[in-house]
Amino acid sequence: MTYEELLRTTPAELYRMQLHSQRKLERQWEKDRIIIASIINGYSKRKVKPRDVIQLELDKKRVGIEITKEEIDKTLKAWGLN
């Protein structure tokens, strides 16, 4: 990406590009840890799961965000959509 392209890119687009790059990297690591776990399981009596070999961000439980109706109405009103 050139400097001019960077300046024309919105923060939302940059964030989306960063997420895409991170997920692509995690998919590569996911493949690698499956292979590693398969090798370990082939030579060991103790069986391991791929997530025991390498912890990735996708293994963490995602926490949901609770939003009340009042917060939604306040936000919509601030944006002029209510």
Distance bins in CASP14 RR format, pairs under 12 A and 6 or more apart:
PFRMAT RR
TARGET T0000
AUTHOR 0000-0000-0000
RMODE 2
METHOD distances of the structure
MODEL  1
1 7 0 0 0 0 0 1 0 0 0 0 0
1 8 0 0 0 0 1 0 0 0 0 0 0
1 9 1 0 0 1 0 0 0 0 0 0 0
1 13 0 0 0 0 0 1 0 0 0 0 0
1 14 0 0 0 0 1 0 0 0 0 0 0
1 17 0 0 0 0 1 0 0 0 0 0 0
1 18 0 0 0 0 0 1 0 0 0 0 0
1 21 0 0 0 0 0 1 0 0 0 0 0
2 8 0 0 0 0 1 0 0 0 0 0 0
2 9 0 0 0 0 0 1 0 0 0 0 0
3 9 0 0 0 0 0 1 0 0 0 0 0
5 13 0 0 0 0 0 1 0 0 0 0 0
5 14 0 0 0 0 0 1 0 0 0 0 0
5 17 0 0 0 0 0 1 0 0 0 0 0
6 13 0 0 0 0 0 1 0 0 0 0 0
6 14 0 0 0 0 1 0 0 0 0 0 0
6 17 0 0 0 0 0 1 0 0 0 0 0
7 13 0 0 0 0 0 1 0 0 0 0 0
7 14 0 0 0 0 0 1 0 0 0 0 0
8 14 0 0 0 0 0 1 0 0 0 0 0
9 15 0 0 0 0 0 1 0 0 0 0 0
9 16 0 0 0 0 1 0 0 0 0 0 0
9 17 1 0 0 1 0 0 0 0 0 0 0
9 18 0 0 0 0 0 1 0 0 0 0 0
10 16 0 0 0 0 1 0 0 0 0 0 0
10 17 0 0 0 0 0 1 0 0 0 0 0
11 17 0 0 0 0 0 1 0 0 0 0 0
11 18 0 0 0 0 0 1 0 0 0 0 0
12 18 0 0 0 0 0 1 0 0 0 0 0
12 19 0 0 0 0 0 1 0 0 0 0 0
13 19 0 0 0 0 0 1 0 0 0 0 0
13 20 0 0 0 0 0 1 0 0 0 0 0
14 20 0 0 0 0 0 1 0 0 0 0 0
14 21 0 0 0 0 0 1 0 0 0 0 0
15 21 0 0 0 0 0 1 0 0 0 0 0
15 22 0 0 0 0 0 1 0 0 0 0 0
16 22 0 0 0 0 0 1 0 0 0 0 0
16 23 0 0 0 0 0 1 0 0 0 0 0
17 23 0 0 0 0 0 1 0 0 0 0 0
17 24 0 0 0 0 0 1 0 0 0 0 0
18 24 0 0 0 0 0 1 0 0 0 0 0
18 25 0 0 0 0 0 1 0 0 0 0 0
19 25 0 0 0 0 0 1 0 0 0 0 0
19 26 0 0 0 0 0 1 0 0 0 0 0
19 57 0 0 0 0 0 1 0 0 0 0 0
20 26 0 0 0 0 0 1 0 0 0 0 0
20 27 0 0 0 0 0 1 0 0 0 0 0
21 27 0 0 0 0 0 1 0 0 0 0 0
21 28 0 0 0 0 0 1 0 0 0 0 0
22 28 0 0 0 0 0 1 0 0 0 0 0
22 29 0 0 0 0 0 1 0 0 0 0 0
22 56 0 0 0 0 0 1 0 0 0 0 0
22 57 1 0 0 1 0 0 0 0 0 0 0
22 58 0 0 0 0 1 0 0 0 0 0 0
23 29 0 0 0 0 0 1 0 0 0 0 0
23 30 0 0 0 0 0 1 0 0 0 0 0
23 56 0 0 0 0 0 1 0 0 0 0 0
23 57 0 0 0 0 1 0 0 0 0 0 0
23 58 0 0 0 0 1 0 0 0 0 0 0
24 30 0 0 0 0 0 1 0 0 0 0 0
24 31 0 0 0 0 0 1 0 0 0 0 0
25 31 0 0 0 0 0 1 0 0 0 0 0
25 32 0 0 0 0 0 1 0 0 0 0 0
25 56 0 0 0 0 1 0 0 0 0 0 0
25 57 0 0 0 0 1 0 0 0 0 0 0
25 58 0 0 0 0 0 1 0 0 0 0 0
26 32 0 0 0 0 0 1 0 0 0 0 0
26 33 0 0 0 0 0 1 0 0 0 0 0
26 54 0 0 0 0 0 1 0 0 0 0 0
26 55 0 0 0 0 0 1 0 0 0 0 0
26 56 1 0 1 0 0 0 0 0 0 0 0
26 57 1 0 0 1 0 0 0 0 0 0 0
26 58 1 0 1 0 0 0 0 0 0 0 0
26 59 0 0 0 0 1 0 0 0 0 0 0
26 60 0 0 0 0 0 1 0 0 0 0 0
27 33 0 0 0 0 0 1 0 0 0 0 0
27 34 0 0 0 0 0 1 0 0 0 0 0
27 56 0 0 0 0 1 0 0 0 0 0 0
27 57 0 0 0 0 0 1 0 0 0 0 0
27 58 0 0 0 0 1 0 0 0 0 0 0
28 34 0 0 0 0 0 1 0 0 0 0 0
28 35 0 0 0 0 0 1 0 0 0 0 0
28 54 0 0 0 0 0 1 0 0 0 0 0
28 56 0 0 0 0 0 1 0 0 0 0 0
29 35 0 0 0 0 0 1 0 0 0 0 0
29 36 0 0 0 0 0 1 0 0 0 0 0
29 50 0 0 0 0 1 0 0 0 0 0 0
29 51 0 0 0 0 0 1 0 0 0 0 0
29 53 0 0 0 0 1 0 0 0 0 0 0
29 54 1 0 0 1 0 0 0 0 0 0 0
29 55 0 0 0 0 1 0 0 0 0 0 0
29 56 1 0 1 0 0 0 0 0 0 0 0
29 57 0 0 0 0 1 0 0 0 0 0 0
29 58 0 0 0 0 1 0 0 0 0 0 0
29 59 0 0 0 0 0 1 0 0 0 0 0
30 36 0 0 0 0 0 1 0 0 0 0 0
30 37 0 0 0 0 0 1 0 0 0 0 0
30 50 1 0 0 1 0 0 0 0 0 0 0
30 51 0 0 0 0 1 0 0 0 0 0 0
30 53 0 0 0 0 0 1 0 0 0 0 0
30 54 0 0 0 0 1 0 0 0 0 0 0
30 55 0 0 0 0 0 1 0 0 0 0 0
30 56 1 0 0 1 0 0 0 0 0 0 0
30 57 0 0 0 0 0 1 0 0 0 0 0
30 58 1 0 0 1 0 0 0 0 0 0 0
30 59 0 0 0 0 1 0 0 0 0 0 0
31 37 0 0 0 0 0 1 0 0 0 0 0
31 38 0 0 0 0 0 1 0 0 0 0 0
31 50 0 0 0 0 1 0 0 0 0 0 0
31 54 0 0 0 0 0 1 0 0 0 0 0
31 56 0 0 0 0 0 1 0 0 0 0 0
32 38 0 0 0 0 0 1 0 0 0 0 0
32 39 0 0 0 0 0 1 0 0 0 0 0
32 50 0 0 0 0 1 0 0 0 0 0 0
32 53 0 0 0 0 1 0 0 0 0 0 0
32 54 1 0 0 1 0 0 0 0 0 0 0
32 56 0 0 0 0 0 1 0 0 0 0 0
33 39 0 0 0 0 0 1 0 0 0 0 0
33 40 0 0 0 0 0 1 0 0 0 0 0
33 48 0 0 0 0 1 0 0 0 0 0 0
33 49 0 0 0 0 1 0 0 0 0 0 0
33 50 1 0 1 0 0 0 0 0 0 0 0
33 51 1 0 0 1 0 0 0 0 0 0 0
33 52 0 0 0 0 1 0 0 0 0 0 0
33 53 1 0 1 0 0 0 0 0 0 0 0
33 54 1 0 1 0 0 0 0 0 0 0 0
33 55 0 0 0 0 1 0 0 0 0 0 0
33 56 1 0 0 1 0 0 0 0 0 0 0
33 58 0 0 0 0 0 1 0 0 0 0 0
33 59 0 0 0 0 1 0 0 0 0 0 0
34 40 0 0 0 0 0 1 0 0 0 0 0
34 41 0 0 0 0 0 1 0 0 0 0 0
34 48 0 0 0 0 0 1 0 0 0 0 0
34 49 0 0 0 0 1 0 0 0 0 0 0
34 50 1 0 1 0 0 0 0 0 0 0 0
34 51 0 0 0 0 1 0 0 0 0 0 0
34 52 0 0 0 0 0 1 0 0 0 0 0
34 53 0 0 0 0 1 0 0 0 0 0 0
34 54 0 0 0 0 1 0 0 0 0 0 0
34 56 0 0 0 0 0 1 0 0 0 0 0
35 41 0 0 0 0 0 1 0 0 0 0 0
35 42 0 0 0 0 0 1 0 0 0 0 0
35 50 0 0 0 0 1 0 0 0 0 0 0
35 53 0 0 0 0 1 0 0 0 0 0 0
35 54 0 0 0 0 0 1 0 0 0 0 0
36 42 0 0 0 0 0 1 0 0 0 0 0
36 43 0 0 0 0 0 1 0 0 0 0 0
36 44 0 0 0 0 0 1 0 0 0 0 0
36 48 0 0 0 0 1 0 0 0 0 0 0
36 49 0 0 0 0 0 1 0 0 0 0 0
36 50 1 0 0 1 0 0 0 0 0 0 0
36 51 0 0 0 0 0 1 0 0 0 0 0
36 52 0 0 0 0 0 1 0 0 0 0 0
36 53 1 0 1 0 0 0 0 0 0 0 0
36 54 1 0 0 1 0 0 0 0 0 0 0
37 43 0 0 0 0 0 1 0 0 0 0 0
37 44 0 0 0 0 0 1 0 0 0 0 0
37 46 0 0 0 0 0 1 0 0 0 0 0
37 47 0 0 0 0 1 0 0 0 0 0 0
37 48 1 0 1 0 0 0 0 0 0 0 0
37 49 1 0 0 1 0 0 0 0 0 0 0
37 50 1 0 1 0 0 0 0 0 0 0 0
37 51 0 0 0 0 1 0 0 0 0 0 0
37 52 1 0 0 1 0 0 0 0 0 0 0
37 53 1 0 1 0 0 0 0 0 0 0 0
37 54 0 0 0 0 1 0 0 0 0 0 0
38 44 0 0 0 0 0 1 0 0 0 0 0
38 47 0 0 0 0 0 1 0 0 0 0 0
38 48 0 0 0 0 1 0 0 0 0 0 0
38 49 0 0 0 0 0 1 0 0 0 0 0
38 50 0 0 0 0 1 0 0 0 0 0 0
38 53 0 0 0 0 1 0 0 0 0 0 0
39 48 0 0 0 0 0 1 0 0 0 0 0
39 50 0 0 0 0 0 1 0 0 0 0 0
39 53 0 0 0 0 1 0 0 0 0 0 0
40 46 0 0 0 0 1 0 0 0 0 0 0
40 47 0 0 0 0 1 0 0 0 0 0 0
40 48 1 0 1 0 0 0 0 0 0 0 0
40 49 0 0 0 0 0 1 0 0 0 0 0
40 50 0 0 0 0 1 0 0 0 0 0 0
40 52 0 0 0 0 1 0 0 0 0 0 0
40 53 1 0 0 1 0 0 0 0 0 0 0
40 54 0 0 0 0 0 1 0 0 0 0 0
41 47 1 0 1 0 0 0 0 0 0 0 0
41 48 1 0 0 1 0 0 0 0 0 0 0
41 49 0 0 0 0 1 0 0 0 0 0 0
41 50 0 0 0 0 1 0 0 0 0 0 0
41 52 0 0 0 0 0 1 0 0 0 0 0
41 53 0 0 0 0 0 1 0 0 0 0 0
42 48 0 0 0 0 0 1 0 0 0 0 0
44 52 0 0 0 0 0 1 0 0 0 0 0
44 53 0 0 0 0 0 1 0 0 0 0 0
46 52 0 0 0 0 0 1 0 0 0 0 0
47 53 0 0 0 0 0 1 0 0 0 0 0
48 54 0 0 0 0 0 1 0 0 0 0 0
49 55 0 0 0 0 0 1 0 0 0 0 0
49 59 0 0 0 0 1 0 0 0 0 0 0
50 56 0 0 0 0 1 0 0 0 0 0 0
50 58 0 0 0 0 0 1 0 0 0 0 0
50 59 0 0 0 0 1 0 0 0 0 0 0
51 57 0 0 0 0 0 1 0 0 0 0 0
51 58 0 0 0 0 1 0 0 0 0 0 0
51 59 1 0 1 0 0 0 0 0 0 0 0
51 60 0 0 0 0 0 1 0 0 0 0 0
52 59 0 0 0 0 1 0 0 0 0 0 0
53 59 0 0 0 0 0 1 0 0 0 0 0
65 71 0 0 0 0 0 1 0 0 0 0 0
65 72 0 0 0 0 0 1 0 0 0 0 0
66 72 0 0 0 0 0 1 0 0 0 0 0
67 73 0 0 0 0 0 1 0 0 0 0 0
67 74 0 0 0 0 0 1 0 0 0 0 0
67 75 0 0 0 0 1 0 0 0 0 0 0
67 76 0 0 0 0 0 1 0 0 0 0 0
68 74 0 0 0 0 1 0 0 0 0 0 0
68 75 0 0 0 0 0 1 0 0 0 0 0
69 75 0 0 0 0 0 1 0 0 0 0 0
69 76 0 0 0 0 0 1 0 0 0 0 0
69 82 0 0 0 0 0 1 0 0 0 0 0
70 76 0 0 0 0 0 1 0 0 0 0 0
70 77 0 0 0 0 0 1 0 0 0 0 0
70 82 0 0 0 0 0 1 0 0 0 0 0
71 77 0 0 0 0 0 1 0 0 0 0 0
71 78 0 0 0 0 0 1 0 0 0 0 0
72 78 0 0 0 0 0 1 0 0 0 0 0
72 79 0 0 0 0 0 1 0 0 0 0 0
72 81 0 0 0 0 0 1 0 0 0 0 0
72 82 0 0 0 0 1 0 0 0 0 0 0
73 79 0 0 0 0 0 1 0 0 0 0 0
73 80 0 0 0 0 0 1 0 0 0 0 0
73 81 0 0 0 0 0 1 0 0 0 0 0
73 82 1 0 0 1 0 0 0 0 0 0 0
74 80 0 0 0 0 0 1 0 0 0 0 0
74 81 0 0 0 0 0 1 0 0 0 0 0
74 82 0 0 0 0 1 0 0 0 0 0 0
75 81 0 0 0 0 1 0 0 0 0 0 0
75 82 0 0 0 0 1 0 0 0 0 0 0
76 82 1 1 0 0 0 0 0 0 0 0 0
END
